[in-house]
Amino acid sequence: MVRVLALLVSVSLFGLVGCGGGGNSAASQCDNFVVNHYCPAIASCGYATQSACVSAVEAELNCGTVTRAVGVATCESDVDSASCAYLYSGIPVSCDGVFYH
């Protein structure tokens, strides 16, 4: 289970983090994405518990330092509607480059 979660975090979130600038609401959007969209989807697929997912993904994304978020609503919607098989293989294309540090 831990290896699967580690794979998901490393593969799925590779494209989420970039460089840029912006406001504090971006950190809240990142937290919301992790807690209310991505991790519930991962947990419902049985890949990890909600708490294990949140811990791993928050450590990878470091939401507290996100300064800009672009296209979050589309990404969230696509994650919410993605199949478990799709989430296991990666994240929706709309989530690539959404959160910037």
Secondary structure by P-SEA (a helix, b strand, c coil): caaaaaaaaaaaacccbbbbbbcaaaaaaaaaaacccaaaaaaaaccccaaaaaaaaaaaacccccccccaaaaaaaaaaaccaaaaaacccccccccccc
